[in-house]
Amino acid sequence: MTPIRIKIAVLMGGSSVERDVSLASGAQVARALTSLGHEVVCVDTATGVLAEGEVARLLEDSVPPDPPAPGARDLLERGELATLVRTLESEGTDLIFPALHGGTGEDGTLQAVLDLAGLPYVGSGRVACTLAMDKEVSKRLFRDGGVPTPEWLDTSATIEEVERELGLPVIVKPPSGGSTLGLTLAHDRSELTAAVEESLRYEDRVLFERFVPGRELTVGIVAGEPLPVGEIIPENEIFDYECKYQPGMAEEIFPADISDELTASLQELALRVHRLLFLRDLSRVDFIVDDSGRAWCLEANALPGLTKTSLVPKAAEAAGLSLAGLCERIVGAAMMRNPQPGTTHHSSG
């Protein structure tokens, strides 16, 4: 817990296809931090500082059932990030709380700019965000670090190679995507071809991943400690965008009905992933546990969602921690490595 109240800028919205999710996360974080007595300013990295009325409206809204089309709200070019820095400096904030998902807000670009500007922020640094965002790179690190992960092929693979080496059905997804946007479970060659086209709508690379049937489980990490393991049972065949953000489309059980041994194993693996990728303050690691009981790591999230339906807040609640308490713990971890308000800011790495 932070011993003092500070001014915090919550960054939200942005220009990625996960913009709507980010706005929902940011509004919830802002309300939680305000309830703790912090002074909060909300900044949409695509449009600027948000008025109180705009934030209140976001709190009333739910995430729309369909994501914005790729590029439809691409308002922020990388070269305009200097404008964001000037805005944050003019607001006189003590700490930045990124609640951004996807794009320049999560791939390390924003974090690099904040580092260069000497503005302290919550969450993982630029290297960790880059590693976690690129699923192909992170899977290589999982493999080298002894964390089981499903076999995969990259963009260079032909349809024939995918069928031969990974089999069908197979997962097809953008390597740097989030919220399962562009992800497809392809059951035959026709669907596989269409899945590649869908993935390429979001990124110019494709990741093919062996499909592992089983139970989907997730572990949040906050301030270096694992939260209770959760299980996701989606209404659709996979835990897609609709199931993630529309009420009633997935059963999310916290804590998961699994053995103590499996719980401990998943938490240990999640911590290992957290450290392998140099993550800090907050992360979420997703797994599939197959019929034999073996856990396979799918991915890690450096900036997991904090909406009303998101997994980390539900895991925190199972641990007796409200969203406000969760946010305060995250802020406390960030403040431990940064100077106190009123002193000169330094890079937070």
Number of C-alpha atoms within 10 A of each C-alpha: 14 14 7 10 14 19 19 25 23 27 29 30 29 28 28 30 25 23 24 24 26 30 29 26 29 29 26 23 27 26 17 20 24 17 11 13 12 17 16 21 21 24 24 21 27 21 13 17 19 14 11 11 9 12 21 13 11 18 19 9 12 18 22 12 13 11 17 15 13 15 12 10 15 15 14 16 10 11 7 12 18 13 12 22 19 11 16 23 13 9 14 13 21 25 25 22 23 26 30 32 30 21 21 20 23 28 25 22 19 23 28 18 17 25 18 14 16 16 22 24 26 26 27 26 25 22 18 25 27 22 24 30 25 17 22 22 15 23 23 13 18 22 14 11 12 11 18 17 22 17 15 20 18 14 13 10 15 11 13 11 12 20 17 10 13 19 15 17 20 23 20 27 27 27 24 22 23 22 21 15 19 23 26 23 20 19 14 13 15 9 15 23 13 14 23 23 14 19 22 15 15 22 15 10 16 26 21 28 23 21 19 19 11 16 16 22 25 28 27 29 23 21 17 17 13 23 24 23 24 24 22 20 17 18 14 11 9 17 18 19 19 22 22 23 22 15 13 13 17 20 14 21 17 21 18 16 11 12 9 9 8 15 19 14 14 25 21 14 22 27 21 16 25 26 13 18 21 17 27 22 21 26 27 25 23 21 24 22 18 14 11 7 11 13 24 23 23 20 22 28 23 29 26 24 25 25 25 18 21 16 24 28 24 25 26 22 18 17 14 11 16 16 22 19 18 24 25 19 19 22 24 19 21 24 21 11 14 21 16 14 16 10 9 11 16 16 16 23 17
